[in-house]
Structure formats: C-alpha cells, structure tokens
Amino acid sequence: MAFKDKYWKTGVEDFLAYKGKKYNGEYPTFREVIEITEERYPDNEAFKAIVPEKLTFTYREALKKIKEIAYYLVASGAKKGDKIAVTGKNSPEWALAYFAISFAGCTIVPLDYSLHIEDMEKILTFGDVDRVFIDGEKINELDKDGKLFKEKISLEKASKGYKYILDLEGPEVELPKLKCEDTAAILFTSGTTGTPKGVMLSFTNFMSSTLSSQRLFNVYSTDVFYVILPIHHAYTMTAVLLETVVSGASAVFGKRLVTPIML
C-alpha cells in the first residue's frame, strides 16, 4: 500500500474535495478554510473559553462574527495589505481577531504578549502596523500618546474607553480576495541571537503544513484541542488552531493552565 493511501485520512480527502469549488489555489486561504468548515460543520463548537467566564462560538457563529469584525475594519479604513497586530492571552476573541484581519484582506502580525511595552512598540512601529487588537490589562500602556496606531481594540469586555471586539460590526461589503501565495502573517522572532526579525509566511506555508500533518494523525470533528502554548507561535497556530478548524473540531482556550478544567 502506498504511503499516501495508507496515511491520507478521509477527513482531509473530504476537505480537499472542495478544491476547484471553494478554492482554486494550490492551498486555501484562511477565509476559505473557515467558510468550508462552516459549511461542513456549522453547529460544531469552534472556539470556547471556560474561564474567567464561559464563551462559546459554533462555526456558524464564528464565521458571522469574523465577517462583522472584518466589515468594521474595512469601514474604518483598513485596506488590502495593511498590517494589523493581535496580542494577548489565548482566547476565542484572539482567534476571531486573527481570522477577521485576514478576511479584511490585511496581514496579521501576531505578537508575544509577554514582551515589554517598549519592545512591543518598537516591533509594531518597525512592522508598520496600523491597528492593534490587545488585552485590556495592557491596552492603556501601549501607545499612551496615541501617535503610533490608528486604533487599539480590546480583546476583553471590561476595557473602558475602547471598543470591544465582540461589539464590532460594519456595513456588509465585498471583502478583498487573497491568494494562497499572499502573505498571511508576519511573525517576529524572539531576538535571542539579535534584533527580532519579521518572518513573512504565506497561506501556503501554513496550510501545507496543516494538511500534510493529517496524513499521520487521526483528527476528527469530535475532537477537542486545549490551546495552552502561546498562540502567536507558528507551531501553535498550525498544529493546534488551524488543525482544529480544518477538522471541524473544537478549540478550548486557556488563559492559564487549569488542570481540573482540562480533565
């Protein structure tokens, strides 16, 4: 039996059957992935948090909210190719921001939330970032003078004076089309051996790894992934979040390690 025949799982074959129907490139973009999975598993739980309060989105609900956020970004002036950052603790809001940026035709800049504010500002300024989605506890500290970014949007509900991501919406418009070879995200290295460097990753980079890994692992639409590792890392994004979405599985976000909840 050939390697491909032995390890290529039915779920992946079902997903790839949408090639030529829902996507035409060698690999799908993030928008195409979300739309395909929403069509396959609309009522499956997509993103979920239990602490500090319960928050759940099915794939149908997630797609609706992602589009609303993208409409807001476009209505507020975001243009195809603009760079928009997201930084914060793992949460459904973080995931929604990540995908909404892409739906709006913009490039995602996921940033390490443990960085000092000064380092964040240097990297985001160097990366020519226009807007930032960020947790409430740091939103006031970042760009205090309001000179660096067009807007700061809170990933947490209780941030006074800032728009909360789940409240965003805009007039429905035709969202920009992206291709698999376009830059999906720019990831900045930790700078262990020098100044942090921005690494440009295309949709092909992300999705080729995600789909290829399913040749070796059984991932089902009934599975649940607990997102513990920092979500801004390429590994977590590819091996956990995108793997979850492609499979129609559920991602539970832990802002901290809570063993009883995991069990």
Summary of the structure (lengths in Angstrom):
residues: 263
radius of gyration: 17.9
end to end distance: 38.1
largest distance: 63.7
contacts: 848
relative contact order: 0.18
helix: 37%
strand: 19%
